[in-house]
Amino acid sequence: MVDAKKVSLSLGSGGKISFDFVKKEIISRFSNQILDSLGDGANIFNDLVVTTDSFTVHPEFFDGGNIGIL
């Protein structure tokens, strides 16, 4: 587990490190029905879900594609 006093880039990579951090540092402090479901989006009304998922690609254009077709 990553030292709780430091935020590491590995926390944004997904997987077990991210999951453990969310469970230990976020859910344990802000537990509620919505957070406890560990969903990756927020339901707005009944038929709209909003999520944020971002990444950085450099360079923007590369062999075989570009950031727009990812």
N, C-alpha and C positions, 0 to 999 in steps of 0.2 A: 504494500500500500504506500502511496505517496504521503510524505510528511504533511499533515494537515495544516501546518503553518506556511506551506509553500504551495503555489499553484504552478503546475507543470504543464507543458504542451502535451504531454502524454494523456492528460485528462480529456483532451478533445479528440482523441483518436478512436473513441468507442471501445467496445470490448469490456473486459473484466475490470480494468483500472477505472474507467469512466463509471461503470455500474456501481462499483464499491464506493467511489467518491460520492455519487448521488445518494446512495442509501445511507452512508455514514454521516455525511456533512449537510445534506439538504433535507432528505425525508425525515431524518431523526429530529430535526429542528422545526420543520414546517409541515408536519404530517397532517393530511386531510384526505378526504375521499378522492378528490381529483388527483392530487399528487401521488397518492399511494397506488394509483392504477399504472403509474409509470408510462403514460401515453406520451407520444412525441408530437401531439398537436392539441389545439384547443378548439372545442366545438363552439361555434358561434351559430346560434339558432339551431335548427335541426339538421340542416343539409349543407352546412358550410364548416369546414375545418381549416384552421390556420396553423401553419407550422413554420419554423425557421430552421433551415439547414444550409449552412454556408461553407464554402471552402475557397481556397485561393489557388489559382493556377497561374504559373509563370513559366514561360511566356504565354501570352494570350493565344497565340497561334503556334502550332507545333505539327510535326509530321502526322498526317492522318486525321487532323481535326482542328478544332478551336474550342474556346470556352463556350461558344454559343451552341455547339452540338453535343456537349457533354450531357 
